[in-house]
Amino acid sequence: MAVYKKTYRPYGGHLTPSWSRFLVVARYAYEDLRRSRFLSFFFFASFLYPLGCAFTIYLRYNLGVLDAFGMAPPKNLAIEAPFYLMFLGFQSMLAFFLNAFIGPGLVAPDLANNALPLYLSRPFSRAEYVLGKMSVLAILMSLMTWFPGLALYALQAYLAGFQWTMSNLRIPTALFAGSWIWILILSLLSLAMSAWVKWKPVAGALLFGIFFVASGFGAAINGVLKTKWGHLMNMSHLIGSVWVSLFEEPLKRGAGAIFFRVARGEEIPIWCCWASLICLCLFCLYLLDRKIRGVEVIR
């Protein structure tokens, strides 16, 4: 439009509030993800295990239902911290697979098509861009981990009564904190891989390599050097140790959640686990800071 015609008018419509502007990125990302039938089926199938857990909790406090069907009630059916720790481990592993399919394709297309200048030329900072991409993963994984976990706790609190609720207040706190630790680590890792490895299959393979191959390499170090510090490279061991400390679960015959076991006698100090996870997050933020920029300087 020619300037001399003086027909230009600024945008006068509704502006998105600055505090929620990063959710615009997530909204358009969800529209793309909704077209995938496999991801939709996988996401809804992940709620089958929480439904089974809810049914187990209901039977625990309504054993008369089993008598009506002529079934013997199970013995020692205790639903305490180990039950919720196992639930967190199973759902977190499903969240890992969902993240491996979605995460590598969030940032790579924007970098490959030079779309970052279009984002950052608007009132949209780099931090809001990263937060918007992270929210795509964080919301989905929250719906798979801590949200159904707290719903299960609320169901048992309703059935068990006030005394059980007050004596197990640590369970919802551990569920919420443990889930968000896993969500933040997975989100930052997948975004960093997506930013530096623009080919989605390779970025997804790297995520599996960090989780599985690195743990095997750490186990080899422990076997050769007769030490236990190789677990610093084992993400499942680090996460499992942190979860055990949150739930205060005693280490008997290898405690921790499924896929996140902590073998008895191979524990490392909990502060080392926290330090390793924090360093991993900071390194991912450094990688994102180097790559998420409005311009690219080629030397």
N, C-alpha and C positions, 0 to 999 in steps of 0.2 A: 504494500500500500504506500503510495507516495505521501511524503510528509507535507508537501505544500497544500494538499487538499484539506488538512486539519480535521480529518474525520476520525482520527484515532481516539478511542476512549479507554481508560483503564478498566480492568475487571472490577465489577461492582457486585458480584455474587457473594454467597456465603463462604467464609474462610474456615478451614479446619483449625480447631484450637491447637496451639503450638505443643501442648503437652501430649496430645494424642496423634500428632502428625505422622509418627513412625508407623502407626497401624495401617496407613494407606498402602504401604509396601506389602504388608501381610495380606491385606484384602485381595489385591490382584494376584498374589501368589496362590492363595487358596482357590481362586477361580481356575487357575491352571491345574492344580492338583486334583480338583474335583472331576476333571475329565478322565482321570486314570481309574479304571474299574478295579484294577488289582490293588492299588493303594486304598481305595475305599473299602474293598472287601477285607483287606488285612487289618485296617483300623477298626472296623466293627467286629471282626473276629477276635480282636484282642480283649474284648469285654466278656468273653465266655468264661475265662478263668475267674474274674471277679464275681460273676454270677454264681459259679460253683462255690466260691468261698462264702458268699452270702447265704447260700443254701445250707452249707455246713454249719455256719453260725446259728441259723434258725433251728436246725436239728439238735444242736447242742443244748438248747434251752426249751425244746419241745419234743422230748423223746417219746411222748405219747403217739406221735405220728408214726414212728417205727412200729410201735405195738399194734397199731391199727392195720398195718400191712403184714403182721406176723414176722417181723424182723427183729433180731436181737440188737439192743443198743450197744454201740461200741464202748469198750472200756478205756478209761483214762483219756477221754476226748477233751484235752485241755487246749483252749485257744488263748494263748498268751503271746508274749513278744516273739518267740520263734515262728509262730504262725504268720505274723505280719511281716517279719523279716524275710520269710520265704516268698510271701506275696510280692514284696518290693523287688526281690531279685528276679523273679519270673517276669513281672511286668516291665522291669527295666531292661531286660534282655530283648523283649519285643520292641521296646522303644528304640533300642540300639539298631535293630534291623530296619525299622521305619526311618530312622535318621540316616542310615546308610543309603537308602534309596532317594530320599528327598534332599538332604543337605548338600551333596556335591553339585547339584544343579541350581543352587540359589544365586551364587555370585558369579560363577564362570560365564554365563551368557551375557551379563552386563559388561564384563571385562572384554570378552571376545568381540562384542559389537560396539565397543566404545560408548556405552550408555551412561557411564558414571558422570561425565560432564553435564548430561541432561538432568540427572538427579541433583547434583551439587550446585548447579547454576540457579536453583530455586532456593527459597528459605528452608533449606534442608541440610543439616550438618552431616559430617561423616559418622559421628556417633549415632545419630538418628537412623542413618542408613543401616549400620551394623545392628542396631537394636531392632529395627524393623525386620531384617532378615532373621535375626535370632528369635523374634516373637513367633515366626512361622513354626519353628521347631518346638519352642518352649510351650506354646499353647497345646499343640497336639500331644506332646509327651506328658504334659501335666494331666491331660484328660485320661492318659493311660496309666499313670503312676499314683501320685499323691491324692488326686481327686477321688478315685474309687476307693483308695485306701482309707481316707477319712470317712467316706460313706460307710465302709464296713465297720470302722470303729464306732461310728454313731449308732449303727444297728445293734452292735453288741452292747454298747452302753445302755441302750433302751431296754434290751432284753435282760441284761445282767443286773442292772440296778445301780444305785448311787455309790455303794461301797466299792464295787469293782471299778467304776469309772474313776473315782478319786485315787485308787491305788495304782492305776495304770495311765496316769496322765502323761507319762513320758512317751508312750506309744505314738500318739498323734504328732507330737513334736519331732520325734525321730523319723516318722514317715515323711513329713513335710520337708525337713531339713535334708534328709538323705536323698529324697527325690530331686530336690533342686541342685544339690551338688552334682549329681549325675547329669541332669539336664544342662547345666552350665558348661560342664566339661565337654559333653557331646556336641553341643551347639557351637562352641568356639572351635573345636577340632574340625568339624565338618565345614564351617565357613572358611577357616584357614586353608584347608585342603582345596576347597572350591576356588579360592582366590589364587592360589599358586599353581594348581594343576587344573588346567582348563578343560581337560578331557574327563567327562563325568565317570566313565567306567574305571579309569585309573585312580581318580580321587576316592571312589568308593572302595576300591581294592586296598588303598592305603589305610583307610579307616579300619578295615578288617585286619590288616597287617599290624597296625599299632596295638590292637586289642589282643590278637591271637599269636602272631609271630613273635612280638616282643616278649610276651609271657613265656613262650617256649625258649627264647634266647636267655631270659632271666633264669629259668629253671636249669639250663645248661651251665650257666655261670655258677649256680649254687652247687651243682653236682661236681664240677671240675675243681672249684676252689674250696669246697667244703665250707660254704658260708650260707647265710640267708639274706644277704644284702642284694642279691640278684632280684629279689621281689620288688625292688624299687622300679624295675622296668615292667613289672606285671601290674597292669591297671586294675584287673579284677581283684588282685590281692589288696591293692591300696584302697579301692572303694569298699571292699568287704571289711577291711580293718576299721575304716571310718564308720561304717554302718554298725558294726559290732559295738564300738564305743558309744554310739548314739543310743542304741537299744540296751546297752549294758548286758549283753548276752554273754554268759560264761563260755569260754573256749573249751568245749568238751567234744572230743572226737572230730575236731575240725568244725568250728562254728561258722556262721555267716549264711548268706542267702545262696540259693541255687545259682550256679555259674560264678559266684563270688565267694568261694570258700576260703577260709583262713586255716591252714593246717596247724594242728597243735604242735608246738615246739619250734615253729618257724615264724613266730610273730616278730615283727620289727616295731620299734617305738612308734607310738601313734603320732608323735610330732613329726617324725620323718615322713609318714604317709601324708599328713597335711601339707608339709613343705613341698613334697614332690608334686602334689596336685595343684598347689598354688603356682609353682614354677611353670607347670605345663600350661595353665591358663594365661599367665603373663607372657609366655613365649608365643602363644596363639594370638594374643592381642598385639604383640610386636609385629608378627607376620601380617596381620590385617592392617596395621598402621602403615606398613611399607607398601601395601598394594592398593588399598582403598584411597585413591587420590583423584582429584579432578582432572589433572593432566598427567601425562606420562613423558618423562624425559628419557630419550634414547641417546646413548653415547656411542 
